[in-house]
């Protein structure tokens, strides 16, 4: 696990001894990864050789230059949510940006904020709301790094209006050769942050995609992200404490609607109509498990209420309206929504009903997500079934029904997955319904067998997708060898880019695509 | 002092081993062989090397240096494009793909010779999906053609300001020309695309990657991936990465009714503030600001009318359009109109549905906002015959600084600033702005062209120094931009070398 001779000392000299550590008591903390538990199994084999805490872009450049000089690998991380953060080979250090947690600038005129890698959504949104602005908060939770999420895919609860994968503006990006690449307007004569596209080839294309480069092409040390107008209170209007809390926004500007449909086809029709009418700021199909998990103070509570709740909460669409301009907008959009609900056979869940009370925090969740963390309560682990792709709303439903749910039901029957057989997904409309994705949530025990079953299912859905000539997003690392040959051999191009920018393969070596396919 | 030794020259030995006449014959034979092979791929009537035809492709409406191709090829389908590109790659012969009829900025000139692939005849609108608001188009589809096809289905294409009739829609989208509607969700309008790479292989972006259109089970509207963001990489790449053979783009709901407002002002500052506020409220569709020079060129019925008309118009006018969609169209217009007018009052401005100084303006924009410029002479060419444009991205609040700089540069060059057209197009709800100066000149006047070249370059340099972001890097703008971002240029070269090792795809553009 140790670094090459001289490397640790060089890191300590450059960063300060207090900012580098190879004590197993510390590095073990970076060897655990909730989602990859099954495959990595806390064996200790994957403990990083050290953890380095840079305080600036220059520090990051120094670490990367030292990695090249001494020949060790590094993984740049944000707030450590996802599997690519965990080392899978020796001589690997973690670049943890805990000290780089500053909001460098908020520009209210041009609606952007400049942040360092450890700035979280909750931290940033708290400041932007003070200035009448917001941003779409990562569905992984407001505790996530703004930069990491934007590089992964920039997903967020209000993606129907604020977009998906569209948040990145100017960036400072340390390449695997240690050079600083300035993206977008950062490269102009004034080094501005306001825009993400630059003259010449648009290298922002290398930063984002399905799932970004996952630290495989160096580290972004500062990023300007898009902000959006927000007509709400300056402080997030939360009342109560988790899980018994609510967020009370001004009713004339914020309105959540929960609508039940007889079937998912009609729900999808309504989503299309909402997109065509260009109303709403957040539009999601909400699965029962997610709603009840958010409401449950304990795992016992969840399972006690689940048998009845899952019968009542079926095919529910959540539509949040926001009056950017005035209360007139909300009134108009509500009228349009009423007509759509009527035309597509929907029925509102009324505010005095039991179901409504279970989803009381739904409005707040759209703006500052926290509920995803509560999904662990159900069985210990959770994730979404893979193999879904970003395409139309119709396509999302088709994927879900044709190959995702058959595999999930099989997993439930075999006892690998928690018994959620409702058949509803967390299905999201992005950019006014221009495209969508569906995520069937699955819950499993926090043990090797269940984790293995999940991983096999995840890969299984990817195989099914490409077999059916459907697109598949989020094939991480080695999974690109499944999707690549079926999708214009993109993985070969990505590998070439990786080799050109990182010839020693020191920057999170297995990402975005490992040099060789996984061995059976 | 150089340490390199001078080359030894044997002055007794003939310089050429092969007699000159034989060399010429060999050159001609090689040309003939290449032509024959091109004809065998594309068809004999689809390859031309006649001087007249080549001359037509050797220059464009820009001030850029001319560049003559060796061949102009008009392939009929993608399979032939692949074969042509493979053949060109084997010879390291440049390939320049064109899809518009008129070229404006020098990006399609064969700077290093080679083969022009003219795809402007590819007029197929392959598929329209009303449900998914998408349309898949070939490179030669033009705006009026597309709008005619979309309107019966209740859709419209995103369109820049009054484009030329032969403007390729696909080019406008891939060059990221600013569209009239600044709505954030319309601002990256390419869903997926097919590209023939320098190797002759086909690559498709986003949800189209998994299978060709006739075999896919997808709707091809997912724009991301596969892997990285290829759409972003291809946008504004000026054909340096490959030949785009189709794109699936956004088609938006066609408003059933629309209401256009003109807000005049004696200076641009109040209009910028007003526009920013309106955009942050997410109101309306088309929204842009023109100065009187541009407005006069657009509205005049003949070039002779322009000067007089310009005198009568307000210095700046914001054009703003509210649209009513299928559900409750009048009510949609009503609430947006109320909010728009309230905002104008707060800003001390008075929007009007009729431009008092020129009442026909309302009818003109009503009819043409979604269309190509209808006049015989294109509006930018109307004043002097041609226009040298300088355009870039900036922020709304910095627009006045750039106008001032442009005014100074015009004064230094002895050019009448009043003739310069100014167009401000907010982007993404006013997050940024496209600022465009149009400098009319007479292309037949050689000295005038030289002076204009000087002004264009000097002004570009001065504006760049002030922070102008030349995202569409034509001509000298590439060098300007790369001059202060070396890592960008080095990294771009690495990517280009990977995708096009022989540098055959439009070599020299973007500094590649």
Interface residues (C-beta under 8 A of the other chain):
Chain A: X109 X110 X111 X112 X153 X161 X162 X163 X164 X165 X166 X175 X179 X180 X181 X182 X183 X184 X185 X187 X188 X189 X190 X192 X194 X195 X197 X198 X199 X200 X201 X202 X203 X204 X205 X206 X207 X208 X209 X210 X213 X226 X228 X229 X272 X275 X276 X277 X278 X324 X325 X326 X328 X329 X331 X332 X335 X336 X339 X340 X389 X390 X391 X392 X394 X395 X398 X431 X432 X433 X434 X435 X437 X465 X466 X468 X469 X470 X471 X472 X473 X480 X483 X484 X486 X487 X488 X489 X490 X491 X493 X494 X496 X497 X500 X501 X512 X513
Chain B: X131 X132 X133 X176 X184 X185 X188 X191 X201 X202 X203 X204 X206 X207 X209 X210 X211 X215 X216 X217 X218 X219 X220 X221 X222 X223 X224 X225 X226 X227 X228 X229 X230 X231 X232 X233 X234 X235 X236 X237 X240 X241 X250 X253 X276 X280 X281 X282 X283 X325 X326 X327 X328 X331 X332 X335 X336 X338 X339 X342 X393 X395 X396 X397 X428 X429 X430 X431 X432 X464 X465 X466 X467 X468 X469 X470 X471 X472 X473 X477 X478 X480 X481 X482 X484 X485 X487 X488 X489 X490 X491 X492 X494 X495 X496 X497 X498 X499 X510 X511 X512
